[in-house]
């Protein structure tokens, strides 16, 4: 039987490569073709090449061609409508319209008229009924369109061969990650049980088309089409062809169906990942504890492939060696990871579209990173993103930065440190916290057997401490009035004066990594004054200035803390030691303020700080029971460790979702 085809192609987005698409149509075996070519005289289009292709093939086969070479939309749409009228009488129709050149209304009307089994709509951006949707990268768009046209023609003609070991598609870019493999495997497993239903093929076809629309009907973004998505599209189309062939020619052959599906699954497994690939996007080493035990748990679990990638965070107050986009990341930024045995990959050497992890883990919600490693860019490639905050949400003036940035609202899992903060997040979150889980924070794992943690601190510190009590002072970098929580400018004279007069105790000062840059940038101190301050402090017999990448040794070495309203106010609760809170007037509101004021020591003036430090020196801690009770209510601590617990919960939820199929 002769099959008549109607193919409408708009070349305006393909430029000089348009002939490749045309040739892919002509190369198919058919006896009759009605071809409509619409173009808006785009730059670089080689009409001579187009004419040569048409001349070559039109002598061999019956070809009816209409070309609209004009940038006038009204005329182009007239030809497009003629194409649609002709298509109604053809056995098979392929439309490749372009919504820039053909209006959405005209495309929508065409789609409505041509709703039949032999209709394919290959889109480059429209959202009406896309079979192959929204690919914005031109090189990928070209390849994908050719593939779609060829497969559409084969499917229409019913000549797709049954699968064999020999003719399975081979491509260097074919790769399916674990989640896509498991979902596709589940889909295939569901076919035999439903095969006897008369309407099964139509249900199955609709489900796959819906999957293609839901997964790929949005702009691909900076990374283009990933290897995984490319492969998934090919596999879904291949599966459609198998079912179509069986439906038309071998409807009663249940055994043959199972044989073909068995071959499909065998080949599918060959090009698929057998483990869950999870990538951790790390930044400065001081925030690494927020991911470390979770990463270690995944790294040591044979069910996972754990990758660690360094993404530079370019805060204006950062004192790290500057990162210039397009250049290599300074080794000094990654050196702490290397020194501690972590094989971290610079993001400049990590290709997300080829690695195709199943899960991505973020530690900061901000976009002060290379654009292609922002959450928005990553989330277009990886369907399951996890956010674990680099600190503990506490500053009430910062609600939107805690709960309502894109990463909070869109990520697969937003992990919080306990049920109490989860309840608060659900109250303030725009999505009512639907993706929030209170699995505990990985930082909790570093306060188990706390007394043993003092042993590895440096000999230099041990010699300076010399068995004296140690008070940790945590100062935040937002020091301007009415902004943030930093109170350094208020307390510096009193604190340094106290320790100048009390040599029997040691001050362990850990300024925020951005503190000294903030002092200079805010004109609070000059460069010379900052340098003089640092020199004076380092020469003091009972003061230690901690500027190391890892803050945990300060927690281990100290007997109490003086802290601004930052995440340390909550994290230090893990230690069970006394906490002196220095609220900032005018902008110091915090969550759980009443409970904190009732269980921690509050310093508002010079007399308070002196009295509270005197009490600590004397071993007085009247709020200890209240503080420990508050800590138990606030902080989730799992017996196996929070990192291990989070890993197990991620695995459980992940595999459950994958088992639902496509």
PyMOL commands that set and color helices and strands:
alter all, ss='L'
color gray80, all
select helices_A, chain A and resi 15-26+47-58+73-87+104-113+138-157+178-194+200-216+227-249+254-270+285-290+292-299+331-339+347-349+352-355+371-373+375-379+396-403+406-410+419-428+442-447+450-454+459-465+488-500+515-521+527-538+552-557+568-575+593-599+606-617+624-634+642-658
alter helices_A, ss='H'
color red, helices_A
select strands_A, chain A and resi 4-10+32-39+62-69+92-96+119-121+276-282+304-310+345-346+359-362+384-388+413-415+436-437+469-475+505-511+543-545+560-563+578-581+601-602
alter strands_A, ss='S'
color yellow, strands_A
deselect
rebuild
show_as cartoon
